[in-house]
Amino acid sequence: MNGPAVAAPSDRVQAPFGRRAARVTANERHGAYVVLRCRDEPGPRPAAGQFYMLAAARGWGGGEDGRPFLPRAFSVLRAPAASDELHFLIEAVGPGTGRLAELQAGEELLLVGPLGRGFVAPRGGRRPLLVGGGIGIAPLAIWQDQLAPRPLRVLLGFRDAEHAPGAALLSAARLATDDGSVGHHGLVTELLCAELDAEPWAQVYACGPPAMLEAIRAISAERAVPAQLALESGMACGFGACFGCVVPTSDGYVRLCLEGPVLEADRLESAIVAGAGH
């Protein structure tokens, strides 16, 4: 079966210059997560795995006498083809993400994007295998959309039952939770090993906490299974100017906001990025 046309790494979708305002259309709760939907009429449609720098138009930190927060980097969760909407998955873990998570319909979100390089479709007849953890499920949802109707498997891991409702954002996912409250009791990488035992001719696409990605990198290397990892890192600019998101690869240091955030696993000695996370 032929898959959809997916942009090659050299053909990434380019972000328009400057920051623009997008009006929030909905704030949807999924357990511990919020899906923030907004309309981005002037912006191009992103590729799966690309990200945006987000900030609230009002109340963005600091107060009258303080400095505002830096924008936050978020992978796009979904970009419906028949609309100009963008969806982002947010977990309130601090004042910046907390402000984003409380935005309601009618308020404005300031964004820059799409940025970075996304996923590339599998070659050689390999079957896509999507593996996500926590907030890292976001780029896998849009990737599942863009790969349809290609057959694939989805494995998702969460901390507990409060976070597991995020799985509903993808179709037909197998679940693991750290505390065993939903699905498999254990790590999502345990499900991955079992899946690769049953079907080794796979191509892994993964995003999640650094320790999970490092485990997936090691598993993929041991089994000679190709993998693309969407790495998480704190980013200050999104354009490669600050060099705050560099990671070492076999080709030297690269900036995740430009050469990533999606990288081939076999280019990495480790998938753990200092200061990783939103």
N, C-alpha and C positions, 0 to 999 in steps of 0.2 A: 504494500500500500504506500503510495506517495504521501509524504507529509506536506505541511504547508510551507510556503516560502518564508524562510527565516533569514534575517539579515546576517551576513558574515561579519566577523569582528571588525573588518576595515570599513564596514558600511553602517556604523552605528548611527542612530538617530541623533541629530545635533540639536542642542538646546538653543532657543532664541536668546539673543543677548539681553541681559538685564532681568531684574525681578519683576514679576507680574502678579496681579491680584486674581484670585479664583474664588468665586462665591460658594460657600458651603451649602450643599443641598440636603444632607442628612448626617446624623450621628447615630450609629447603630451599635448596640451593645452585644458582644458575644463573650459571655463570661467575664474574664479579666481584661478582655480587649475591647477596643472601640474601632469600628470601621468608619473613617471619615470620608465622606463622598463630597466631591466638589466639581464644578464646571470649569474647564480650562479651554474656552473657545479658541483663543489664538494659538494654543500650543499644539505641536505635532503629537501623533500617537507614539507612545514609547514601545521599545522592545522589552521583552521579558528579561528581568535582571537589572535593568537600568534603575536609577534612583533620582530623587528630587531633594533639594534643600528646602525645608519648610519652616515657616515662622507665622505666628498669629499677627494679623494686621494691627490689633489693639491689645494692650495689656501684656506686651511681650517682655516682661521682666524689668527689674531695676527700679521701677517707679520713676518719679520726676527727677530724683537726685542721683539715680544709679544708672549703670550701663545696661543696655538691653541684652537679652540672651543671644548667643550665636544661633544661627539657623541649625536645624537638626536634619540629618540625612536619613531618608526613608525610602526603601524599595517600594515601587508601585505594586499594589496588590492586584489591581484589576483596571483595565481600560477598555470598557465595552466598545466593540467596533462600530456599533450603530449609534453612538452618542459621543458627546464631547466630555464625558465624565471621567474623572480619575478617582480611584479608591485607594486609601492608605490604611494600614493596620497599625494601631498605636496602643501601647501599654503605658499607663501613667506610672513612671518610676521616679520622677523628680519634678521640679517646678516647671521645666520647659515642656516635657512630654505631658505633664498634667494640664498645662494651659492648652495645648493642642487637643487633648482628649475632651476638654469641656466645650470646645467650639460647637455652636449650634447652627442650624439652617438659617441662612440670611447673613451670617457673619462672613468676614473675608479671611482667606488664607493667602499668605504671600509665598510664592514658590519660584524656584529656578530649576529647570530641567526640561527634558530628561537628560541625565548625565551618565557617563561611564559606558562600559561595554557589557552586553548581556549574554545570555545563553546562545549556543549554536546547536542546531539540530544534530542528532546522532547520524553517523555514517556506517556503512557496511552492514545495514540491516539490524543493527543493535536496537533493543527495545528500551525506551526511556524508563528509568526508575527514579522517582522523585523522593527525596528524603529531607524532611524538615524538622526543626526543633523550635518550639516557642514562637517568638515574633518572627523568626526566620522562615516561617511558612509563607510569608507574603509574596516573594518573587516566584514561588512555585505555583501559586494560584493562577497568575497571569500566564505562566509557562504552560500549565495544563490547558488553559483556554486556547493558547496559540498553537499547541500541538494537536488539538482535536481535529479529526477523529482518530488520530494515530493511537493504537492501544498502548497503555502504559500502566505502571503500578505506582501507588503512593503510600509512603510510610511516614507517619508523623509522631513525634514525641513531645510530651508536655510534662510539666512538673506535677500537676494534680488535676482533680475534677474541675476546679475553678477555671483552669486554663484550657482544658480539653474542648470546650465548645468552639474554639477556633478551628477545629477540624472540619466543621460544617462548611467552611469557606472553600474546601476542595471536595471533589467527588470521589466516592468509593475508597476512602483512605483506611488503612490499618493503623491502629493506635497503640502507643505505649505510654505509660505514665510512670514516673519515678516511684510513686507510692502505691501503684497497683489499683487505684480507685477506678480507672477506666482502661479497658483493653489489657494489653500485655503488661505484666508487672516487671518493669525493668527498663533498659535503655533501647532507644529506637535502633541503635547500631546492632543490637541482638537480632531484631527483625531483619535488618539488612543482611547480616551473615546468612540467615536462614533462606532469604530470598535469593541470594547469589548461589547458595548451594543448589537450589532448585532450578535456577535459570542463570547460568554464568554469562550468557551472551547478552549483557545489559550495558547501558550507558547511564552512569549515576549523575544526577543533578541534585546538589544539596545546598542548603543554607540553614544556619542555626548558630548556637553558641560555639565559640572557638574550640573548646575541648571536643565537642561532637564532630566538628569539621576535621579536626586533627585525627580523630579515630577513623573517620570515613576515608581520609587521605591514606592512612596506613593500611586499612582493609583493602582499598582499591589497588594500592601498589602491590600488596602481597598476592592478590589474585589476578593481577594484570588486567583489571577492569578500568576502562577510561572513566574519568570523573571530572565534572566541572563544578567548582565550589564558588558560591557567592559569599565572599568574605565580609564580615562586619567590622567596621572601624569608625572611631570618632573622626569626623571631618569638619574642618573649619570653613573651607571655601568651596570645595566641589570642582574646582578648575585646575588643580595641580599647582597653585601658586605658593601654598604654605608648606608643602612637603610634610604635612602632619599625618599622612596615611600610607607611608612607604612600607613595603614588605620586601624581604629578600627572596629572589627566585634564582633559578639556574641561569637566567639571562642578566642577572644583576638586580639592583633595587628598582621596583616599579611603584608608581603611585596608584592606589586603588581607585581613586576618583577618575583617573584617565585610562590606565591600562586594565583596570578592573571595573567594578568589584568582582566580576566573574573571571576566574583564572583556571587553567587546566591544573588538576591536582598534581600531575607529575612534574610540574615546574617548581613546586614548593618543597622545601625541606621540612617545613612545619606550616600548619594552617592556623596557628595561634598568633594573633596580632596583638601587640601591646596596646592597651587602652581600647580594645574592641568593644563595640556595642553602641546603642543609640543614646 
